[in-house]
Amino acid sequence: MKLRDFPLLADQNIHADVVTLLRAEGLAVVEVVDAQLSGGSDALILTRAVAEGRVVLTHDADFGTLAIAQGAPVVGIVYLRPGHIGPEPTIDTLQHLFAVNPDLTPPFVLVARRTADRVAVRIRPLTPPAATTEGDSPL
């Protein structure tokens, strides 16, 4: 699937102007506030995203930690750096990502790091969690 094809769950650290632009571009975006998850844990947000088949859009590295180090289920995470500096750099980074529009296979983590006028993109495919059957221990 292409990046533009995934529905998104925008973390509370994503500026409202960014969400407005994404919606104007025709993307299916739900904000954490709209999902009544404001102030909720990252694990809870990730669980909701998976239940709804959404990719988490964030400036928060903790989502990657949950997915990679702890093996939490995930459809995808789009981690944008730098963050928390206003909407313009984030919008520029997203426009770059949508111009490239990479093919992505869930689960994945996509990191987009902006430095001046350059955006470096790294995609890390994740191994889906193994299904357990009754009587199996996940440990």
C-alpha angles and dihedrals in degrees: 000000000000120000091246090057096063121092110233137220107205113213117229090257092066109099118244090237089060091052091048091053093048091051091047087054088056099254120146103240129170119186121221088240092054090050089053090242097118108141090011121136121268088244091056091048091049091049091053092047091053092046090054096039092244133148115230114237110202152144090214118104091199090082090061090049090053093049100040108029098030099032095231113173113261139170091203145313125218105198113192122200134227099032140179095040101107133288101279099076090044092050091048091050092049091048088054091049093049091048089055090037096186124210109251132189116198132275100048146134117219117193119195114188119188120206113176104305096342127092118198114200124199122181120197116191112212129211111248113242113264114253114243125212127213110293094020117119117222088216 
